[in-house]
C-alpha cells in the first residue's frame, strides 16, 4: 500500500511516516497543504491519501474536491481534529471515503487504511451515527425507488428479508464499528462479516453502503450501540 500524507504540521507528518513504515506501509510522499496534495496525487498515484482539513493556502475540503474531480478513483481518508458536522458532511459529500479523528490509536489507523484500500469506509466511533441521519435525509429518493409490493410499505419489505444475523451485522456496522470489531463482537470471522454485508445489499436491492446506511438510519438501527 502506498499512502500520501497531507498535514501542515511537520511533526505530525514525521510521526505518521514512522508509524506507517513500522507497519510496512509505504509513505509515497508528504504534502504540507492541499495544493501540494493535488500535485503529488497526480504524480505519485497513491493507493490512499490521509488528508488533514485545516491547512493554509488550500484546505483539505478543497483538495478533496480537486483530487476527486480529476482522479475519481482515488481513495481519500480524512485525518483531523475537527468533530464539526459541517466538516464531516462536506468531506463525505466531496468524495472522502472515510473520516478519522487524530485521537485514534495506531492499530485503528492501520486497520482503517486497510479498509479504505479494500473499499470499506472507515469512520471513528460516533461519526457514522451522525452520517446516518444525513444519509437518511438525502438518500430517501433512492430508497423509495426500491422494487416493492405496492400494497406494502417500502419500509417493511426489506425488514422481512433480513434474518436475525444480518440485522445484527447491519446494526453494528451502522453504529460505526469496523468489520474487525463486528467480527469480535459477534464471534464470527472478518470474511463472514463481509459476506453478510454483501448479502444485505443484494437482498435490499441496494448498490452501495451509503444506501444501506441510509436505510439503517430510517429504521433507527445503530443508535447508541457504541456506548453499550
Helices and strands as residue ranges (DSSP letters): E 2-6, H 10-22, E 26-31, H 34-44, E 48-51, H 60-70, E 75-80, H 85-94, E 98-101, H 106-117, H 127-138, H 140-144, H 154-161, H 164-174, H 179-186, H 190-203, H 209-219, G 225-227
